[in-house]
Amino acid sequence: MRSERDLESFDDLAKKISSKFEFFKGAYSTFRNSGLEPELESIDKKTANELKGLFTSWKMEGPSTLKDKVDQYYSKVIVCKNLVEGYLKG
């Protein structure tokens, strides 16, 4: 069973993660509003789809579901990170 301290630590971590996702949401919105989404889709469809999926999930669900879906978000972030790194190296 989790202690009160563990729950407080997780709440602090969830707030930090949420702020990073909010930054990503803003950056991706700027990217989309600048008309760059179709360009990325034409160059690298898989990366475009993963980033768009992460953006859409966070926009729809937001911080209220983070505690229950932290593993899902972590997996999505790792996939996006690896794809973006591969794209930048290529």
WOSUL-V763694 format. One record per residue. N is the residue number from 1. RES is the residue in one letter. D_FIRST is the distance of its C-alpha to the first C-alpha in Angstrom with 2 decimals. Layout:
N&RES&D_FIRST / N&RES&D_FIRST
This chain:
1&M&0.00 / 2&R&3.78 / 3&S&6.47 / 4&E&9.62 / 5&R&11.51 / 6&D&9.69 / 7&L&10.34 / 8&E&13.80 / 9&S&14.48 / 10&F&13.77 / 11&D&15.99 / 12&D&18.61 / 13&L&18.59 / 14&A&18.92 / 15&K&21.86 / 16&K&23.51 / 17&I&23.24 / 18&S&24.58 / 19&S&27.48 / 20&K&28.38 / 21&F&28.43 / 22&E&30.58 / 23&F&32.91 / 24&F&33.11 / 25&K&33.86 / 26&G&36.65 / 27&A&38.05 / 28&Y&38.08 / 29&S&39.73 / 30&T&42.39 / 31&F&42.86 / 32&R&43.41 / 33&N&45.63 / 34&S&47.74 / 35&G&48.52 / 36&L&46.99 / 37&E&44.71 / 38&P&47.63 / 39&E&48.78 / 40&L&45.45 / 41&E&45.37 / 42&S&48.83 / 43&I&48.03 / 44&D&44.53 / 45&K&43.33 / 46&K&40.03 / 47&T&38.94 / 48&A&40.17 / 49&N&38.24 / 50&E&34.92 / 51&L&35.31 / 52&K&36.44 / 53&G&33.50 / 54&L&30.98 / 55&F&33.01 / 56&T&33.24 / 57&S&29.55 / 58&W&28.61 / 59&K&31.53 / 60&M&30.60 / 61&E&26.81 / 62&G&26.29 / 63&P&23.33 / 64&S&21.86 / 65&T&20.76 / 66&L&19.71 / 67&K&15.94 / 68&D&16.32 / 69&K&19.06 / 70&V&18.44 / 71&D&19.10 / 72&Q&22.24 / 73&Y&23.54 / 74&Y&22.96 / 75&S&25.00 / 76&K&27.68 / 77&V&28.01 / 78&I&28.47 / 79&V&31.11 / 80&C&32.89 / 81&K&32.85 / 82&N&34.38 / 83&L&36.95 / 84&V&38.03 / 85&E&38.37 / 86&G&40.41 / 87&Y&42.53 / 88&L&43.26 / 89&K&44.22 / 90&G&46.43
